[in-house]
Amino acid sequence: MITGKTTVVGIMGDPVEHSLSPPMHNAAFQELKLDYVYVPFHVKRGNLALAMEGARKMGIKGLNLTIPHKIEVINYLDEVDEVAKLIGAVNTVNFTDDLVTGYNTDGIGAVKAIEEVRSIKNKKIIIIGAGGAARAISFQLLLSGAGEVLIANRTREKACILADNLNEISATSVGCLGLDDELTLELEDTDVLINTTPIGMHPHEDDEPLVTADMMHPDLVVNDIVYNPLETGLLREADKAGAIKVPGTKMLIYQGMEAFRIWTGKTPQLETFETVLMKELNR
């Protein structure tokens, strides 16, 4: 039951009605008997400053931020975690009595998802895409001990800009590629492939994947951060190659669990988040 004592957390975005975070978090609050509720807030572009001030004044405990607010929100925070500062985007905010702090849990979510099947320490990793998700994941990979990171993008120049940013903060080898024969060659001895582009996302499930089975090897871990559909074209290609698949639902679960921990100090059960998420996606 929600009362005047219930702690409020939520998500701000535009749009936000599609968010799968409320059912996952609310199920975990119920299981752990925490008097919390997770609410979606539709905050249109241009209204974030007022919304953040309102959240502060109303005593909201925590927020997730999604498109288009992840970068702008930094302007309204007292502190930004070092990882979020490097990434240049915040997806989780924690409110205390006198401080509002921003974090980015996307990269942690991706690393934990991959490490269910393989440690990324000293491994060669190729990331497809050079946008916000690629940036968050690549910084976290470097901080987690990856041996080599290559950014592959249709516009090679954009991949090289991200690689240069990464090289500024790490001694790890970071390079850039186009989506051509060079990518095919590099994949031969790659340990982990991560797709951060929206290729294959609903309603474009029939898009041709950027990497096909003939470019993969059986020991390759293939992670697609797209989670709708559950089985993307890239993951079907991984099946054909006998490669190891990591679906996008895993990153979504782990990044949410990390936000939950930041707000409550408690770690929810993976199974709780996963069961609720799969139920929602299969509706």
Secondary structure by P-SEA (a helix, b strand, c coil): cccccbbbbbcccccccccaaaaaaaaaaaaacccbbbbbbbccccaaaaaaaaaaaacccccccccccccccccccccccaaaaaaccccbbbbcccbbbbbbaaaaaaaaaaacccccccbbbbbccccaaaaaaaaaaaaacccbbbbbccaaaaaaaaaaaaaaccccccccccccaaaaaaaccccbbbbccccccccccccccccccccccccbbbbbccccccccaaaaaaaaacbbbbcaaaaaaaaaaaaaaaaccccccaaaaaaaaaaaaac
